[in-house]
């Protein structure tokens, strides 16, 4: 297998009941995570109609005036819910903010789980502002949460863990659906030196399910340090490993650096929309490296911590939370 190649797998192979197809899916999916930290999945559960509606409500929201958008921004919750205005987030280690704005939809707890006290309420525009914004984003959130659960079951089997190893750890987890808008820039003098649409970074969470974008520009870094385009087909989504899962597996799974660039000068004039779903565990999940992933050749890389402790640390680094 080419270790610099991102595997394309069919989600139906895992869910169909065909044991041979299921076994091959687990192997290809896990190998791709080990080598590139990325995989591309088709038949992921979000219908073309739902995807189209999602991008309709996303584009409609970001087309609103800045003043209206900012009425859905609550800076006191550190970007956990609602609108996050332009140039607020920087990649870890970067001082220049990314050229983007976004909107966060978080977990809705409905089963009296006490973890609800950890989460702020979602913020939604009314139907008078954007028709069906809440309905559409909630449906996508729930679909990706279900798909993500099954994909983590596949990774658990690849790691020789019980298939349901992650189930209780992600139940009512702190997952986030992000509607992203890389807004067009007509006057290049307005771009701070060194700024890009999204600087090189690793995600914080367990896995990310990415739908979109509407234009090229996503790149991932290979094992030998080269940047390659990540270009899923219209009916495919990109899955990548986050730092939490890399930490749990002692880097057996790679949390690969990735970025969003403007591949051509005229790309700055074109808006780019995408929708990542950051699948997070509950805050009390233990991220201590799995014993099975620690060997003499690969000694333990990380100190023990919980998911909540790690998330807080990273949000401070990103500038979304103050010390």
Backbone torsions as a table, in degrees:
resi	resn	phi	psi	omega
1	UNK	NA	135.0	176.6
2	UNK	-70.0	115.7	-175.4
3	UNK	-72.5	-9.8	176.1
4	UNK	-102.2	13.1	-179.2
5	UNK	-106.3	138.3	177.3
6	UNK	-92.8	120.0	-177.0
7	UNK	-69.2	145.0	171.7
8	UNK	-109.4	119.1	-176.1
9	UNK	-125.4	158.8	-178.0
10	UNK	-106.5	116.7	-178.7
11	UNK	-56.3	-31.6	178.3
12	UNK	-61.8	-28.3	179.2
13	UNK	-64.5	-30.3	178.7
14	UNK	-80.0	-35.0	-173.0
15	UNK	-97.7	-5.8	-170.7
16	UNK	-73.5	-22.5	-175.6
17	UNK	95.8	-9.3	176.1
18	UNK	-77.9	111.9	-172.8
19	UNK	-64.1	-35.7	179.5
20	UNK	-67.5	-44.4	178.4
21	UNK	-65.0	-39.7	-179.8
22	UNK	-63.6	-44.5	-179.9
23	UNK	-63.2	-41.1	179.6
24	UNK	-67.6	-38.1	176.8
25	UNK	-59.3	-49.0	-178.6
26	UNK	-58.9	-43.8	-178.7
27	UNK	-65.9	-49.1	-177.7
28	UNK	-66.1	-41.9	-179.5
29	UNK	-63.3	-49.0	-179.4
30	UNK	-66.0	-40.6	178.1
31	UNK	-61.4	-40.7	-179.4
32	UNK	-66.0	-36.7	175.9
33	UNK	-67.1	-37.3	-179.7
34	UNK	-69.0	-37.5	-174.7
35	UNK	-87.8	-50.6	-173.9
36	UNK	-111.8	-16.1	-176.2
37	UNK	74.4	5.9	-178.5
38	UNK	-132.2	152.9	167.5
39	UNK	-148.7	157.9	175.9
40	UNK	-115.8	131.5	-173.8
41	UNK	-122.0	128.4	172.5
42	UNK	-102.0	163.5	-178.2
43	UNK	55.9	53.0	-170.4
44	UNK	-88.6	-7.0	175.6
45	UNK	113.2	-22.8	177.2
46	UNK	-89.2	117.0	-177.8
47	UNK	-68.1	160.3	177.6
48	UNK	-61.8	-35.5	-179.9
49	UNK	-66.1	-42.6	179.7
50	UNK	-68.4	-40.4	177.7
51	UNK	-60.2	-44.9	-179.9
52	UNK	-62.1	-41.3	179.7
53	UNK	-67.2	-37.4	178.5
54	UNK	-61.1	-46.3	-179.1
55	UNK	-70.2	-26.4	174.2
56	UNK	-64.0	-48.7	-177.6
57	UNK	-70.9	-32.1	177.6
58	UNK	-64.9	-49.2	-179.7
59	UNK	-63.5	-37.6	179.6
60	UNK	-64.3	-40.2	179.6
61	UNK	-66.3	-48.5	-175.0
62	UNK	-71.9	-12.2	174.9
63	UNK	-81.0	-11.7	177.9
64	UNK	-66.0	160.8	177.7
65	UNK	-65.9	156.0	179.5
66	UNK	-58.2	-38.5	-179.0
67	UNK	-63.2	-41.3	179.5
68	UNK	-68.7	-44.4	179.2
69	UNK	-59.4	-41.7	-177.3
70	UNK	-67.6	-16.7	175.8
71	UNK	-70.0	-12.8	176.7
72	UNK	-105.7	17.2	179.6
73	UNK	-108.3	127.0	176.9
74	UNK	-119.0	94.4	-174.4
75	UNK	-65.6	-20.7	-179.4
76	UNK	-69.4	-21.6	-180.0
77	UNK	-95.7	14.5	170.1
78	UNK	57.7	36.8	175.2
79	UNK	77.5	12.0	-178.5
80	UNK	-71.8	-32.3	-177.3
81	UNK	-139.3	150.2	175.0
82	UNK	79.7	-159.5	-173.5
83	UNK	-79.1	140.9	172.1
84	UNK	-123.2	114.9	-168.6
85	UNK	-74.2	175.0	-170.3
86	UNK	-58.9	140.2	170.8
87	UNK	62.0	37.6	179.2
88	UNK	-98.6	-26.5	-172.5
89	UNK	-110.4	135.2	174.2
90	UNK	-118.6	146.6	175.0
91	UNK	-66.7	156.1	178.7
92	UNK	-55.7	128.4	178.7
93	UNK	85.7	-2.2	-179.0
94	UNK	-105.1	145.1	176.5
95	UNK	-102.6	-16.2	-179.6
96	UNK	-93.8	128.3	-179.1
97	UNK	-71.4	153.8	175.1
98	UNK	-71.6	153.6	-179.0
99	UNK	-89.9	81.7	-175.9
100	UNK	-163.4	166.5	169.0
101	UNK	-139.0	158.0	-176.3
102	UNK	-156.9	174.1	-176.6
103	UNK	-137.8	132.8	-176.5
104	UNK	-111.0	131.3	170.8
105	UNK	-117.4	127.7	-175.0
106	UNK	-113.2	-170.9	-174.9
107	UNK	-65.3	139.1	171.4
108	UNK	-112.0	113.1	-177.4
109	UNK	-91.8	123.5	-174.9
110	UNK	-121.7	2.8	-172.9
111	UNK	-116.0	24.9	178.9
112	UNK	63.1	20.9	175.3
113	UNK	-64.9	126.8	-179.2
114	UNK	-61.5	-13.7	178.8
115	UNK	-64.2	-15.9	178.6
116	UNK	-54.3	-31.2	-178.6
117	UNK	-64.9	-18.0	-179.9
118	UNK	-82.3	-16.0	-171.0
119	UNK	-108.5	133.1	170.8
120	UNK	-71.2	157.4	177.1
121	UNK	-67.9	149.9	174.8
122	UNK	-67.5	155.5	176.8
123	UNK	-117.1	121.2	-178.0
124	UNK	-128.1	137.1	169.5
125	UNK	-64.8	143.7	177.1
126	UNK	-71.0	166.0	178.1
127	UNK	-63.5	-21.6	176.7
128	UNK	-69.4	-25.2	179.9
129	UNK	-91.5	-54.9	177.4
130	UNK	-136.1	115.8	-178.8
131	UNK	-63.7	126.0	172.3
132	UNK	67.7	19.6	179.6
133	UNK	-57.9	-50.7	-178.9
134	UNK	-64.3	-46.7	-177.5
135	UNK	-59.1	-47.0	-175.6
136	UNK	-69.8	-46.3	-177.8
137	UNK	-67.4	-34.5	177.7
138	UNK	-67.6	-38.1	179.0
139	UNK	-66.4	-42.0	177.3
140	UNK	-64.8	-43.1	179.2
141	UNK	-56.0	-50.4	-176.9
142	UNK	-66.5	-35.8	178.2
143	UNK	-65.8	-47.3	-179.9
144	UNK	-68.3	-31.7	176.7
145	UNK	-63.6	-40.9	178.5
146	UNK	-68.8	-46.3	178.2
147	UNK	-61.4	-43.9	179.5
148	UNK	-61.2	-36.9	177.8
149	UNK	-61.1	-44.9	179.4
150	UNK	-67.5	-37.3	178.7
151	UNK	-66.3	-35.7	175.7
152	UNK	-69.5	-30.9	174.2
153	UNK	-63.6	-40.0	177.5
154	UNK	-64.3	-40.9	179.0
155	UNK	-67.1	-35.3	178.0
156	UNK	-61.2	-44.2	179.4
157	UNK	-65.3	-37.8	177.2
158	UNK	-61.3	-35.1	-179.0
159	UNK	-87.6	7.5	-178.6
160	UNK	61.7	33.4	173.4
161	UNK	-100.2	163.8	172.0
162	UNK	-57.4	142.2	-175.0
163	UNK	-55.5	-37.3	-176.5
164	UNK	-92.9	20.8	-176.2
165	UNK	-52.8	-41.8	-174.7
166	UNK	-87.8	-12.1	-169.0
167	UNK	-55.8	-52.5	-177.6
168	UNK	-72.4	-22.1	-178.3
169	UNK	-78.0	-23.3	179.8
170	UNK	-107.6	-3.1	177.5
171	UNK	-61.6	122.3	-174.4
172	UNK	55.0	35.8	178.1
173	UNK	-69.1	169.1	-173.9
174	UNK	-86.2	44.7	-176.7
175	UNK	-71.7	153.0	-176.6
176	UNK	-132.2	129.7	168.2
177	UNK	-96.7	123.5	-177.9
178	UNK	-113.9	122.3	170.0
179	UNK	-91.6	118.6	-171.7
180	UNK	-111.3	136.1	174.9
181	UNK	-129.4	110.7	170.3
182	UNK	-89.2	99.6	-168.5
183	UNK	-75.0	151.0	179.8
184	UNK	-70.6	148.5	179.1
185	UNK	-124.8	114.3	-178.8
186	UNK	-87.6	-32.1	-179.0
187	UNK	-107.8	103.4	-175.9
188	UNK	-62.6	-20.2	179.6
189	UNK	-67.7	-15.8	179.5
190	UNK	-82.2	-8.7	-178.4
191	UNK	-88.7	122.5	178.7
192	UNK	-60.3	145.9	178.9
193	UNK	-54.6	129.6	177.9
194	UNK	87.4	-5.0	-177.8
195	UNK	-77.1	143.6	173.9
196	UNK	-133.0	177.6	-179.6
197	UNK	-64.5	-42.9	172.3
198	UNK	-150.8	114.1	-178.3
199	UNK	-67.9	162.1	-178.4
200	UNK	-56.1	131.8	-176.2
201	UNK	-160.8	164.2	168.0
202	UNK	-111.1	150.2	178.1
203	UNK	-78.5	159.6	-175.3
204	UNK	-84.1	-34.2	-159.2
205	UNK	-82.8	-161.5	176.3
206	UNK	-78.9	-63.6	173.9
207	UNK	-138.8	155.1	175.8
208	UNK	-116.7	134.5	174.6
209	UNK	-109.8	116.2	-172.6
210	UNK	-113.8	121.8	175.3
211	UNK	-110.9	133.6	-174.5
212	UNK	107.9	-160.2	-8.4
213	UNK	-85.3	175.9	-177.6
214	UNK	-80.8	-3.5	177.1
215	UNK	-149.1	160.5	-178.7
216	UNK	-69.4	167.1	175.8
217	UNK	142.9	-21.1	179.9
218	UNK	-72.9	131.7	177.9
219	UNK	-133.7	149.2	175.2
220	UNK	-123.3	151.9	-177.6
221	UNK	-95.7	128.8	-178.9
222	UNK	-79.1	173.0	179.6
223	UNK	-59.3	-30.4	-179.4
224	UNK	-95.7	14.1	171.9
225	UNK	88.7	3.5	179.2
226	UNK	-84.0	151.5	176.2
227	UNK	-99.3	126.3	179.6
228	UNK	-123.2	147.9	178.7
229	UNK	-70.0	144.7	172.8
230	UNK	-110.6	108.6	-168.7
231	UNK	-129.2	79.8	177.5
232	UNK	-69.9	155.1	173.2
233	UNK	-72.3	170.6	-176.4
234	UNK	-56.6	-34.5	-175.2
235	UNK	-97.8	17.9	-177.2
236	UNK	-120.6	156.0	173.2
237	UNK	-122.1	156.9	178.5
238	UNK	-98.0	133.4	175.0
239	UNK	-116.0	131.8	174.9
240	UNK	-136.5	154.0	-179.9
241	UNK	-76.0	138.8	173.6
242	UNK	-100.5	170.6	-175.9
243	UNK	-61.2	-32.4	-178.7
244	UNK	-64.3	-42.4	-180.0
245	UNK	-74.0	-34.9	174.4
246	UNK	-61.6	-42.2	179.9
247	UNK	-64.1	-46.8	-179.5
248	UNK	-59.3	-39.1	-176.5
249	UNK	-93.6	11.7	178.5
250	UNK	54.0	39.2	178.8
251	UNK	70.1	14.3	169.8
252	UNK	-61.7	-39.3	168.6
253	UNK	-96.4	134.1	-176.3
254	UNK	-87.3	131.2	165.7
255	UNK	-92.4	94.0	-169.3
256	UNK	-79.7	137.9	172.6
257	UNK	-65.2	135.5	176.8
258	UNK	-143.7	162.4	-175.4
259	UNK	-152.8	166.0	173.6
260	UNK	-122.7	119.0	-177.5
261	UNK	-114.9	172.0	170.4
262	UNK	-104.5	100.2	-170.4
263	UNK	-65.5	-21.5	177.2
264	UNK	-135.8	156.6	-177.5
265	UNK	-55.6	-40.2	-177.8
266	UNK	-71.2	-12.6	179.6
267	UNK	-63.3	-26.9	178.5
268	UNK	-62.5	-22.7	-177.6
269	UNK	-85.4	-6.5	-175.3
270	UNK	-108.5	124.7	175.8
271	UNK	-68.1	151.1	177.6
272	UNK	-129.5	129.6	-179.1
273	UNK	-119.1	139.8	172.2
274	UNK	-152.4	166.3	-176.7
275	UNK	-137.3	93.6	173.4
276	UNK	-84.9	143.9	171.7
277	UNK	-112.8	111.8	-178.4
278	UNK	-89.9	104.8	-177.0
279	UNK	-83.5	110.7	-178.6
280	UNK	-108.1	151.9	171.7
281	UNK	-84.3	-178.3	169.2
282	UNK	-67.5	156.3	-174.7
283	UNK	-64.6	-25.4	-176.4
284	UNK	-90.5	7.0	177.8
285	UNK	-62.5	132.6	178.6
286	UNK	-81.3	120.0	-180.0
287	UNK	-97.2	15.3	175.6
288	UNK	-55.1	133.8	-177.3
289	UNK	-54.6	135.3	177.4
290	UNK	-61.8	135.0	-179.8
291	UNK	-58.4	-34.0	-178.1
292	UNK	-70.9	-12.0	179.9
293	UNK	-103.9	6.9	178.2
294	UNK	-109.6	123.7	179.4
295	UNK	-137.4	173.9	176.1
296	UNK	-62.0	-37.1	179.9
297	UNK	-76.8	-24.3	-178.7
298	UNK	-131.8	75.4	-178.1
299	UNK	-66.3	165.8	-176.7
300	UNK	-61.2	128.8	-174.9
301	UNK	-97.1	-20.4	-167.0
302	UNK	-129.1	149.4	171.1
303	UNK	-74.8	154.1	-179.9
304	UNK	-69.5	143.0	174.1
305	UNK	-164.4	168.2	174.6
306	UNK	-95.6	166.1	178.0
307	UNK	-61.8	-39.2	-180.0
308	UNK	-64.2	-42.0	178.5
309	UNK	-63.8	-41.8	-178.8
310	UNK	-68.1	-40.8	179.3
311	UNK	-61.7	-44.9	179.6
312	UNK	-59.1	-44.3	179.2
313	UNK	-58.6	-44.6	-176.9
314	UNK	-72.9	-36.5	178.7
315	UNK	-63.8	-34.1	175.2
316	UNK	-66.4	-42.7	179.2
317	UNK	-63.0	-32.8	-178.4
318	UNK	-82.5	-7.9	-179.4
319	UNK	83.2	8.2	-179.8
320	UNK	-90.0	-11.0	179.0
321	UNK	-140.5	137.1	-179.8
322	UNK	-91.4	149.7	178.6
323	UNK	-70.0	NA	NA
